[in-house]
Amino acid sequence: MSNGLLDKNFESYLDAYSEYLLRHRGLSDATVRTYAQDLNTFVHFLMTLKIHKFDSVDRRIIRSFLVFLVDSAYKRSSISRKLSVLRGFYRWLVSEELALLDPVPRRSVMKKEIRLPRFLSSDEISRLIASPKSGASSELLVNRDIALLELIYAAGLRVSEVNSMNIKDLDLEAKTLRIIGKGDKERISLIGTSAAIALEKYINLDRVKVKNADQTNAIFLTSRGSRLSVRSIQSIVKKHSRLAGLGNEVHTHTLRHSFATHLINGGADLRIVQDLLGHSSPATTQIYTHVTGVESRKSYLDAHPMAQESTEAI
């Protein structure tokens, strides 16, 4: 968890906490790295104050750290996350008797700004999925990329979940998918007919032609037969976003947001969407009701013939 530039006293504690998060909390390597970055920011702040023990921190220092973050132009969402990570770290320190008191306020001292996630319209999704056909790649890669885009959108997957997916996780006949999500939590998701057809075509007709394909369980392979990396998956989505005329700001998570937003717009129950996304808390899924609310208002104002008069009269 440490970066090699920290006080040895801090470094040993952070390494122990990293081990705890990985082994006992079951968090992913990527999540632990994010926690590390947040805690390292705090540790470097302590070192500027010549504080060399976590147990020497009190509420006054936490408030000073908050002021430092604000002055350093961190976004409110980043500040809230850093304080949340720090809160969990101090709870662990106290539980392990490595600190006597927890100086971090239990409640967030800043309201997080609501950042509405970007999502694509149904037409934009169709353009994105069709874009591999207009590229210069071989037919094998065309069908792979179509299947990849179809699957991410059909099941609302995280990029890490796509990366780790194996053939045995997919049941094309039942149109179901076994997903290992954050914290190694398992869930079953559904896929539609369009995604199932694209996957069957790629797996049965094209994937088998890839060199060394029989030596790996991964669904999505490079032209050399190795598992597609997280970075490669992200690059494929960005590439086809540009080809579809959607710009450079479409990511794998944009497809996940689109999946959730389209389900809720279609009348799906919020708890069902929560389960399909693998969210541990309904509060995380709640953001999509804000998105659909904003879109509903925009559609109303754009489409209703009396909308502008009505709003001016209010």
Secondary structure, 3 states (H helix, E strand, C coil): CCCCCCCHHHHHHHHHHHHHHHHCCCCCHHHHHHHHHHHHHHHHHHHHCCCCCHHHCCHHHHHHHHHHHHHCCCCHHHHHHHHHHHHHHHHHHHHCCCCCCCCCCCCCCCCCCCCCCCCCCHHHHHHHHHHHHHCCCCHHHHHHHHHHHHHHHHHCCCHHHHHCCEHHHEECCCCEEEEECHHHCEEEEECCHHHHHHHHHHHHHHHHHCCCHHHCCECCECCCCCECCHHHHHHHHHHHHHHCCCCCCCCHHHHHHHHHHHHHHCCCCHHHHHHHHCCCCHHHHCHHHHHHHHHHHHHHHHHCCCHHHHHHHC
